[in-house]
Amino acid sequence: MAEILAHLTSASSELRAISDTRDERYDTQMRDLVAYIKNYDKDLDTQYLLDNLDPSQHTLSYLLILNIHVDSLQKRTKENVPDEIKPGNDLWAEVAYFLQHFDPIQVRYAGYEWRRLVELLAQAAEVTAKPFLAVHVIKEALLRLNSPGVLTSLHVTFLRLTLLSKSYHHALPVMERWVFQFPTSSVQAYRKHISRPLCSEDTFGDTFISDASGFSAKLTYRDHMRFFLYGAMIYLALKEWNKALHWLSIVISSPVNDSVSKIMIEGYKKWILASLLAHGKLISSPRVISAHVLKVYQTLTKPYASLVDAFERGDYPRLRAEIDIGRSVWRTDNNEGLVSQLFYAYNSFLVIKLGRTFSALTAADVAQRTLAPLAFSANIEDFVALLVMSGTLSATLLHLHGQSDATMLRFFARRESYLNSEIRMRTRLVEEARVLGLITKDANQCSSELQLGNESLQILSRNQRWPDASRVSGDAVGELNGGLEIDEDIMGDGT
């Protein structure tokens, strides 16, 4: 085992940094190491090797040996998820530690084995009804892999576990990394690999994450919509209404052939509720949605249309009646929680509308004009205080002197302070610069690929051909020489 261990530790990320190994040579070492381990035909003491390998320095060796260890365990127990891999056991701790400390460069050479560990960890946590234990680990693994812009099957799994465990904030670091492409085909990845090895720091995620690399299971149209629907549900749980609307708009505007899918219908129902909660009305649907699809949406969501009509008309008794009548519908659609928040949103927008008409009102006047059951003087004060503290309403509550029971609500124009405006502008500029950097990087990559294409090389070769000297006449040579105009003041000797 000592000889094998010496071979497995020869390809270390630390040694590479010290010796400054060239990318091409390091790439060869990694591929030779994979072939050596997979073709080794003798029994291995996997536990001994795991105990003597550093997951962060010998990531590739550790990952492959760990998979062999899991294979033998599954064969011995005849279980897909053995007890040893479940939370609280040693193997769980080893896998979790590895996924949080692996070298993102070395792991590129064993995508399938890496994904298998992540999926096994997720299954073990879900089987034991402890999905939260896997959420943090998978989040760190996805961020550490550093594949911005590429959607994988693990992204869908991660968001689903986040919803199951209700650990919504843990999903934000992954969701805030824009996703705009699927794993590339193996042919495209190979073309990119020709000019840039996998171990290169400049290699992008769309190079080492392909349909043959193993980092993702095969994705379908359904997976794409599930990812954005799950993300929208997370933003809805966090009451980030506008972000939820953006993600839902991607779901409901997905291209279709003949009919819309159930996921799109579910997304449209949530999009209606998010519109009411965010803006107090049904906002315009994305323009890319065809009239036929929009008509299908409206036909299949009539109970929600009744809610919208009552909400927009300010008819509180009817709104309450519609909510009570359709309670079984909201429960079946898993939208009962969102519908229950319409009462709060209804009162919020009523108070906000009062601020557009009046500069000041007593709490009693507000209670009279809102026409809602909670509009008693004491309740109104608490309600308005919540709106002010949350930043939804720009107003102050003043207790009138000599009138212990009277409270004045004074509205004022919503003005953003200079400091807040500067901070917001600076944040936006930083974000725009980051996006511009991503676009520039992709543009440079495309330019590099075009320069190495067959057509580009043929044009370059054609342009660099010199005319045959034997076919050029003396007159032509004279014309060439005569065509050069030299400034005598510069070339002369100055005499």
MARKOLMI-744966 format. One line per 2 residues: number of its first residue (from 1); their letters; for each residue x, y, z of C-alpha. Coordinates in Angstrom, 1 decimal, padded with zeros to 4 digits. Layout:
N
NUM	A	X,Y,Z  ...;
This chain:
495
1	MA	000.0,000.0,000.0  002.9,002.4,000.6;
3	EI	004.0,002.2,-003.0  000.5,002.9,-004.2;
5	LA	000.1,005.7,-001.8  003.3,007.3,-003.1;
7	HL	002.0,007.1,-006.6  -001.4,008.6,-005.5;
9	TS	000.3,011.5,-003.7  002.6,012.4,-006.6;
11	AS	000.0,014.6,-008.3  -000.5,017.2,-005.6;
13	SE	-002.0,020.7,-006.0  000.6,022.0,-003.5;
15	LR	003.5,020.4,-005.4  002.1,021.9,-008.6;
17	AI	002.1,025.4,-007.1  005.6,025.0,-005.8;
19	SD	007.2,023.6,-008.9  005.1,025.8,-011.2;
21	TR	004.2,022.9,-013.5  003.0,023.8,-016.9;
23	DE	-000.7,023.2,-017.7  -000.1,020.7,-020.4;
25	RY	002.2,018.6,-018.2  -000.2,018.7,-015.2;
27	DT	-003.1,017.8,-017.5  -001.2,014.7,-018.6;
29	QM	-000.4,013.8,-014.9  -004.0,014.0,-014.0;
31	RD	-005.2,011.8,-016.8  -002.5,009.2,-016.2;
33	LV	-003.5,009.1,-012.5  -007.2,008.5,-013.4;
35	AY	-006.1,005.7,-015.8  -003.8,004.2,-013.1;
37	IK	-006.5,004.0,-010.4  -009.3,002.7,-012.7;
39	NY	-007.1,000.1,-014.2  -005.6,-001.2,-011.0;
41	DK	-006.6,-004.8,-010.8  -005.6,-005.7,-007.2;
43	DL	-007.5,-005.3,-004.0  -007.0,-001.9,-002.3;
45	DT	-007.1,-001.1,001.3  -009.3,001.9,000.7;
47	QY	-009.7,002.9,004.3  -005.9,003.0,004.7;
49	LL	-005.5,005.2,001.6  -008.3,007.5,002.6;
51	DN	-006.7,008.0,006.1  -003.4,009.0,004.4;
53	LD	-004.7,011.2,001.6  -005.4,014.9,002.0;
55	PS	-008.8,015.7,000.3  -007.7,019.3,-000.5;
57	QH	-004.2,018.4,-001.8  -004.8,015.0,-003.4;
59	TL	-008.4,015.6,-004.5  -008.5,013.4,-007.5;
61	SY	-006.9,010.4,-005.8  -009.1,010.8,-002.7;
63	LL	-012.3,011.1,-004.8  -011.6,008.0,-006.9;
65	IL	-010.6,005.9,-003.9  -013.7,007.1,-002.0;
67	NI	-015.9,006.0,-004.8  -014.3,002.6,-004.8;
69	HV	-014.9,002.4,-001.0  -018.6,003.3,-001.5;
71	DS	-018.9,000.7,-004.3  -017.6,-002.1,-002.1;
73	LQ	-019.8,-001.0,000.8  -022.9,-001.0,-001.5;
75	KR	-022.0,-004.5,-002.8  -021.5,-005.8,000.7;
77	TK	-024.7,-004.4,002.2  -026.7,-004.6,-001.0;
79	EN	-028.2,-001.2,-000.3  -028.0,001.9,-002.4;
81	VP	-027.8,004.1,000.7  -025.9,002.1,003.3;
83	DE	-026.2,003.1,007.0  -022.6,004.2,007.0;
85	IK	-023.3,007.0,004.6  -026.2,008.4,006.6;
87	PG	-025.9,011.5,008.9  -024.0,010.9,012.1;
89	ND	-021.7,008.2,010.8  -018.0,008.3,009.8;
91	LW	-018.5,008.0,006.1  -021.0,010.8,006.0;
93	AE	-018.4,013.0,007.8  -015.7,012.0,005.3;
95	VA	-017.9,012.8,002.2  -019.2,016.0,003.7;
97	YF	-015.6,017.2,004.5  -014.4,016.3,001.1;
99	LQ	-017.2,018.2,-000.7  -016.3,021.3,001.3;
101	HF	-012.5,021.2,000.8  -011.8,019.6,-002.6;
103	DP	-009.5,021.2,-005.1  -011.8,022.6,-007.9;
105	IQ	-009.1,022.0,-010.5  -008.4,018.4,-009.9;
107	VR	-012.0,017.5,-009.6  -012.6,018.4,-013.2;
109	YA	-011.1,015.1,-014.2  -013.7,013.0,-012.3;
111	GY	-017.0,014.7,-012.9  -019.2,011.6,-012.6;
113	EW	-017.5,010.4,-009.3  -018.0,013.9,-007.9;
115	RR	-021.7,014.1,-008.8  -022.2,010.6,-007.5;
117	LV	-021.0,011.7,-004.0  -023.2,014.8,-004.0;
119	EL	-026.3,012.8,-005.1  -025.5,010.1,-002.5;
121	LA	-025.3,012.7,000.3  -028.6,014.2,-000.8;
123	QA	-030.3,010.8,-000.8  -028.9,009.9,002.6;
125	AE	-030.2,013.2,004.1  -033.6,012.8,002.5;
127	VT	-034.0,009.2,003.6  -033.4,010.2,007.2;
129	AK	-035.7,013.2,006.9  -032.8,015.6,007.5;
131	PF	-032.4,017.5,004.3  -031.0,020.5,006.0;
133	LA	-027.8,018.6,006.8  -027.2,018.2,003.0;
135	VH	-028.1,021.7,002.0  -025.1,023.4,003.5;
137	VI	-022.7,020.8,002.2  -024.1,020.9,-001.4;
139	KE	-024.1,024.7,-001.4  -020.4,024.8,-000.6;
141	AL	-019.7,022.1,-003.2  -021.5,024.0,-006.0;
143	LR	-019.9,027.3,-005.1  -016.5,025.6,-004.9;
145	LN	-016.8,023.9,-008.2  -017.0,027.4,-009.7;
147	SP	-019.0,026.8,-012.8  -021.0,030.1,-013.2;
149	GV	-023.6,030.2,-015.8  -024.0,026.5,-016.4;
151	LT	-027.1,024.7,-015.2  -026.7,021.1,-013.8;
153	SL	-029.0,018.5,-012.4  -027.5,019.2,-009.0;
155	HV	-028.8,022.7,-009.1  -032.3,021.4,-009.3;
157	TF	-031.7,018.8,-006.5  -030.2,021.5,-004.3;
159	LR	-033.1,023.9,-004.6  -035.6,021.1,-004.0;
161	LT	-033.7,020.1,-000.7  -033.7,023.8,000.2;
163	LL	-037.5,023.9,-000.1  -037.9,020.7,001.8;
165	SK	-035.8,021.9,004.7  -037.1,025.5,004.5;
167	SY	-033.6,026.8,004.6  -034.3,029.4,002.0;
169	HH	-031.4,031.8,002.7  -028.9,029.0,002.0;
171	AL	-030.0,028.9,-001.6  -029.3,032.6,-002.3;
173	PV	-025.5,032.4,-003.0  -026.2,029.7,-005.7;
175	ME	-029.3,031.4,-007.1  -027.5,034.8,-007.4;
177	RW	-025.0,033.3,-009.8  -026.8,033.7,-013.2;
179	VF	-027.6,030.6,-015.1  -027.8,031.1,-018.8;
181	QF	-026.6,027.8,-020.5  -026.9,024.1,-020.5;
183	PT	-023.8,021.8,-020.3  -022.1,021.9,-023.7;
185	SS	-021.9,018.9,-026.1  -018.8,016.7,-025.8;
187	VQ	-017.7,017.9,-029.3  -017.8,021.5,-028.3;
189	AY	-016.0,020.8,-025.1  -013.3,018.9,-026.9;
191	RK	-012.7,021.8,-029.3  -012.3,024.2,-026.4;
193	HI	-010.0,021.7,-024.6  -007.6,021.7,-027.6;
195	SR	-006.7,025.3,-026.9  -007.1,025.2,-023.2;
197	PL	-006.4,022.2,-020.9  -008.9,021.3,-018.1;
199	CS	-006.4,022.3,-015.4  -006.0,025.8,-016.8;
201	ED	-007.1,028.6,-014.5  -008.7,030.2,-017.6;
203	TF	-010.9,027.2,-018.4  -014.5,028.1,-018.1;
205	GD	-017.4,026.0,-016.7  -018.8,025.3,-020.2;
207	TF	-015.5,023.5,-021.1  -015.3,020.9,-018.3;
209	IS	-019.1,020.6,-017.7  -020.3,018.8,-020.8;
211	DA	-022.9,016.1,-021.6  -020.1,013.5,-021.3;
213	SG	-018.1,014.9,-018.3  -020.5,013.5,-015.7;
215	FS	-020.9,016.7,-013.7  -024.6,016.7,-014.6;
217	AK	-027.2,014.1,-015.4  -029.0,014.5,-018.7;
219	LT	-031.2,017.6,-018.4  -034.6,018.0,-019.9;
221	YR	-036.9,020.8,-020.7  -038.8,020.0,-017.5;
223	DH	-035.6,020.3,-015.4  -035.0,023.8,-016.7;
225	MR	-038.5,024.9,-015.7  -038.3,023.2,-012.3;
227	FF	-035.1,025.0,-011.5  -036.7,028.4,-012.1;
229	LY	-040.0,027.4,-010.4  -038.1,026.2,-007.3;
231	GA	-036.1,029.4,-007.3  -039.2,031.5,-007.5;
233	MI	-040.8,029.6,-004.6  -037.7,030.4,-002.5;
235	YL	-038.0,034.1,-003.3  -041.7,034.0,-002.5;
237	AL	-041.0,032.4,000.9  -038.5,035.2,001.5;
239	KE	-041.1,037.8,000.3  -038.8,039.0,-002.4;
241	WN	-041.8,039.5,-004.7  -040.1,041.2,-007.6;
243	KA	-037.3,038.6,-007.8  -039.9,035.9,-007.7;
245	LH	-041.8,037.6,-010.5  -038.6,037.6,-012.7;
247	WL	-038.0,033.9,-012.1  -041.7,033.0,-012.7;
249	SI	-041.7,035.0,-015.9  -039.0,032.7,-017.2;
251	VI	-041.2,029.7,-016.4  -044.5,031.0,-017.9;
253	SS	-042.7,032.4,-021.1  -041.0,029.1,-021.9;
255	PV	-041.5,028.1,-025.6  -044.2,025.5,-026.2;
257	ND	-045.3,023.5,-029.2  -049.0,022.6,-028.8;
259	SV	-050.0,022.9,-025.1  -048.5,024.3,-021.9;
261	SK	-047.1,022.1,-019.2  -048.4,021.7,-015.6;
263	IM	-045.3,023.4,-014.4  -046.1,026.5,-016.5;
265	IE	-049.7,026.5,-015.2  -048.4,026.3,-011.6;
267	GY	-045.9,029.1,-012.3  -048.7,031.3,-013.8;
269	KK	-050.9,030.9,-010.7  -048.0,031.9,-008.4;
271	WI	-047.2,034.8,-010.8  -050.7,036.1,-010.4;
273	LA	-050.4,036.1,-006.6  -046.9,037.6,-006.6;
275	SL	-048.2,040.4,-008.8  -050.9,041.3,-006.3;
277	LA	-048.5,041.0,-003.3  -045.9,043.2,-005.0;
279	HG	-047.9,045.8,-006.9  -051.5,045.5,-005.8;
281	KL	-052.6,044.6,-009.3  -052.0,042.0,-012.1;
283	IS	-049.0,043.3,-014.0  -048.7,042.8,-017.8;
285	SP	-047.6,039.4,-018.9  -044.2,039.0,-020.7;
287	RV	-044.6,040.0,-024.3  -043.0,036.8,-025.6;
289	IS	-046.0,034.8,-024.4  -048.3,034.2,-027.4;
291	AH	-052.0,035.0,-027.4  -052.8,031.3,-027.6;
293	VL	-050.8,030.4,-024.5  -052.1,033.4,-022.6;
295	KV	-055.7,032.3,-023.3  -054.9,028.8,-022.0;
297	YQ	-053.5,030.3,-018.8  -056.6,032.5,-018.3;
299	TL	-058.9,029.5,-018.9  -057.2,027.3,-016.4;
301	TK	-056.8,029.9,-013.7  -060.3,031.4,-013.4;
303	PY	-060.5,031.2,-009.5  -057.3,033.3,-009.4;
305	AS	-058.8,035.8,-011.9  -061.7,036.3,-009.5;
307	LV	-059.2,037.1,-006.7  -057.6,039.7,-009.0;
309	DA	-060.8,041.3,-009.8  -061.9,041.7,-006.2;
311	FE	-058.5,042.9,-005.1  -058.2,045.5,-007.9;
313	RG	-061.7,046.8,-007.3  -061.1,047.3,-003.6;
315	DY	-064.1,045.1,-002.8  -063.0,043.6,000.6;
317	PR	-066.2,041.6,001.3  -066.0,040.0,-002.1;
319	LR	-062.2,039.3,-001.7  -062.8,037.6,001.6;
321	AE	-065.7,035.5,000.1  -063.6,034.5,-002.9;
323	ID	-060.7,033.4,-000.6  -063.1,031.3,001.5;
325	IG	-064.9,029.7,-001.5  -061.6,028.7,-003.2;
327	RS	-059.8,027.5,-000.1  -059.7,023.9,-001.4;
329	VW	-058.2,025.2,-004.7  -055.5,027.1,-002.9;
331	RT	-054.7,024.1,-000.8  -054.5,021.8,-003.7;
333	DN	-052.2,024.2,-005.6  -050.0,024.7,-002.5;
335	NE	-050.8,028.4,-002.6  -052.8,028.7,000.6;
337	GL	-050.0,030.6,002.3  -049.6,033.1,-000.5;
339	VS	-053.4,033.7,-000.6  -053.6,034.3,003.1;
341	QL	-051.1,037.1,002.7  -053.5,039.0,000.4;
343	FY	-055.3,040.4,003.4  -052.1,042.1,004.6;
345	AY	-051.3,043.3,001.1  -054.8,044.6,000.6;
347	NS	-054.6,046.8,003.8  -051.1,047.9,002.9;
349	FL	-052.0,049.2,-000.5  -055.1,050.9,000.9;
351	VI	-053.0,052.9,003.4  -050.4,053.7,000.7;
353	KL	-053.2,055.0,-001.6  -054.4,057.3,001.2;
355	GR	-050.9,058.8,001.3  -051.2,059.8,-002.3;
357	TF	-054.4,061.8,-001.6  -053.9,063.1,002.0;
359	SA	-050.9,064.7,003.7  -052.2,063.7,007.2;
361	LT	-055.0,061.7,008.8  -055.9,060.6,012.2;
363	AA	-055.8,056.9,013.0  -059.6,057.0,013.3;
365	DV	-059.9,058.4,009.8  -057.6,055.7,008.4;
367	AQ	-059.6,053.1,010.2  -062.8,054.4,008.7;
369	RT	-061.4,054.7,005.1  -059.7,051.3,005.0;
371	LA	-063.0,049.4,005.4  -061.1,046.3,006.7;
373	PL	-061.9,044.4,009.9  -058.5,045.2,011.4;
375	AF	-059.1,048.9,011.0  -059.5,049.8,014.6;
377	SA	-057.5,052.6,016.0  -055.1,050.5,018.0;
379	NI	-054.7,048.0,015.3  -054.1,050.7,012.7;
381	ED	-051.3,052.2,014.7  -049.5,048.8,015.0;
383	FV	-050.2,048.1,011.3  -048.8,051.4,010.1;
385	AL	-045.8,051.1,012.4  -045.0,047.8,010.7;
387	LV	-045.3,049.4,007.2  -043.0,052.3,008.2;
389	MS	-040.4,050.1,009.8  -040.3,047.8,006.7;
391	GT	-039.9,050.8,004.4  -043.1,050.1,002.6;
393	LS	-044.7,053.4,003.8  -043.1,056.8,004.2;
395	AT	-045.0,058.3,007.1  -044.8,059.1,010.8;
397	LL	-047.1,058.5,013.7  -047.7,061.5,016.1;
399	HL	-049.6,061.5,019.3  -051.6,064.7,019.6;
401	HG	-051.1,066.8,022.8  -054.1,066.9,025.1;
403	QS	-055.8,064.1,023.3  -054.6,060.8,024.7;
405	DA	-056.6,058.7,022.3  -055.8,060.6,019.1;
407	TM	-052.9,059.6,016.9  -052.0,061.5,013.7;
409	LR	-050.6,059.7,010.7  -048.5,062.2,008.7;
411	FF	-047.5,061.1,005.2  -044.5,062.6,003.4;
413	AR	-043.0,062.2,000.0  -040.7,059.2,-000.4;
415	RE	-037.3,060.7,-000.8  -034.2,058.7,-000.8;
417	SY	-031.2,060.1,001.1  -028.1,061.2,-000.8;
419	LN	-026.1,058.5,001.0  -028.5,055.7,000.2;
421	SE	-028.7,056.9,-003.4  -024.9,056.8,-003.7;
423	IR	-024.7,053.4,-002.1  -027.4,052.0,-004.4;
425	MR	-025.7,053.5,-007.5  -022.3,052.2,-006.4;
427	TR	-023.8,048.7,-005.9  -025.4,048.9,-009.3;
429	LV	-022.1,050.0,-011.0  -020.2,047.1,-009.4;
431	EE	-022.8,044.6,-010.6  -022.8,046.1,-014.1;
433	AR	-019.0,045.9,-014.1  -019.2,042.2,-013.1;
435	VL	-021.7,041.4,-015.8  -019.6,043.3,-018.4;
437	GL	-016.6,041.3,-017.3  -018.5,038.0,-017.9;
439	IT	-019.6,039.2,-021.3  -016.1,040.3,-022.3;
441	KD	-014.6,037.0,-021.1  -017.2,035.0,-023.2;
443	AN	-016.6,037.3,-026.2  -012.8,036.8,-026.0;
445	QC	-013.4,033.0,-025.8  -015.6,033.1,-028.8;
447	SS	-013.1,035.2,-030.7  -010.3,032.7,-029.8;
449	EL	-012.5,029.8,-031.0  -013.3,031.6,-034.3;
451	QL	-009.6,032.3,-034.9  -008.8,028.6,-034.5;
453	GN	-011.6,027.5,-036.8  -011.0,025.9,-040.2;
455	ES	-012.5,028.8,-042.1  -010.4,031.4,-040.3;
457	LQ	-007.2,029.4,-040.8  -008.0,029.0,-044.5;
459	IL	-008.6,032.8,-045.0  -005.5,033.6,-043.0;
461	SR	-003.4,031.2,-045.2  -004.9,032.6,-048.4;
463	NQ	-004.1,036.2,-047.4  -000.5,035.4,-046.5;
465	RW	000.3,033.9,-049.9  002.9,036.0,-051.8;
467	PD	002.5,036.5,-055.6  004.8,034.3,-057.7;
469	AS	008.0,036.3,-058.5  008.4,034.7,-061.9;
471	RV	005.0,036.0,-063.0  005.5,039.5,-061.9;
473	SG	006.8,041.8,-064.7  009.3,044.5,-064.5;
475	DA	006.6,047.1,-064.9  004.7,045.7,-062.1;
477	VG	007.8,045.8,-059.9  008.3,049.4,-060.9;
479	EL	004.7,050.2,-060.0  005.2,048.6,-056.7;
481	NG	008.3,050.6,-056.0  006.8,053.8,-057.3;
483	GL	003.8,053.4,-055.1  005.8,054.0,-052.0;
485	EI	006.0,057.7,-051.1  008.9,058.5,-048.7;
487	DE	009.1,061.8,-046.9  012.5,063.2,-048.0;
489	DI	012.7,065.5,-044.9  012.7,062.4,-042.7;
491	MG	014.8,060.1,-044.8  017.4,062.6,-046.0;
493	DG	020.6,063.5,-044.4  019.5,067.0,-043.7;
495	T	022.1,068.7,-045.9;
